[in-house]
Amino acid sequence: MKTGIVSSKNVKDVKKLWTYCFADTPEFIEYYFTKRYRQEKNIITEDDQENMQASLQLHPYTLVVDEICKDVNYIVGVCVEPESRGKGYSSAIMKDTLNFEYMNGEDVSILMPIDTDIYTRYGYTNCFYRYEFNVELANIKAERSKCTTKRINLDSILTANYENGHAKNDLLKTVTQMSNFYHKNILDKYAYIKRDQDYFINKLEELAIDGGELFVTYEGSQLCGYMMILPRYSKDQAAVTEMIFSNKDSFNAMMSIIKSHITQFRIVDIVTPQHELFNLFIKYDNKYKVIKKSFMMLRVINAKNILCEMINRKSDLNQMRPFQIEIRDDIIKENNFKENYFVNEEAEVHIPYMNIDISDLAALYMKSSNVTDLERAGRIVFKNDYDRAFFAELLGQDIRENYINDFI
């Protein structure tokens, strides 16, 4: 087996394998390989006869973690030829890709798993969750709103925005407003994807290809909410793939738009990062079924960089006592080390020590878990109460929410 960046002669095979493995429409596949696909970000594994047997893509994103921006790759499209499954090709391409990311100077990697159990063996852990509100339209109680609601013509994003200057300017104005609005209303999350103009153009292109609609709400000239909806998600059911609102008025405006579709679909799933505020606005109505789903996994690629970042979060670093941390990583050998911090010949006899797996380091880094819960789960074993208290204080005990809402 040999793994590397795809060559031009293999691109046709990559597209064919993607089509075979994933239930995407021909329109989406054409869009993806025309607009989003990047050959230099496509990794494949070949057999001994140089025939491609496995493929994946690395999509670049900017991940903000505790206000620090990190360039990350989102692994998508992991697929293996049907006759070669169970022969180690998926394992080879994943392990080689993770080591490639390490050599490329990356700190973390993200992916959305089809099965979380598959990717835990590669050091990934669940760090991003998705909240969905499922409700029958007949049970939506939308109040009157003073906001103005506008439906954006998404046809322009695929055609006229590049041909008609006025349409393009309107589009760019809208996506700039959406970018600013998103960042203003996502700051409560510990980690999230940074979204600029290009990000939202890609997002709306995907929405258009899937037959979706974009609604935006305004208070005067100020954007105060947006909603992406797939009216024909499934029989009698729609999906609001993302809804963000600034206040009760903008929330009511968008819920009224959903309810107005009652002759087109009966049930809707609503995804929002503002799930607690959503619950307050609907007064915790039990007619809404709330589902929390594991959505995105993260893996630490460079453990030393991540440890330094975590430790530097401490404001009283100069007062810190000596300690040791040992990392275990079955795939990236450079991550297997015992790091001594502030340890010298005059150090105390007892130095707090913690041994941790690379996947649990990711959970602590992203604050999706803490030292106490990992110990209760048998993931960390401390020698004594002093070590336990030391690392709980050093790494923090707070658990925070993170948000990603991207499928490619």
Summary of the structure (lengths in Angstrom):
residues: 408
radius of gyration: 23.7
end to end distance: 26.8
largest distance: 76.6
contacts: 1251
relative contact order: 0.13
helix: 38%
strand: 30%
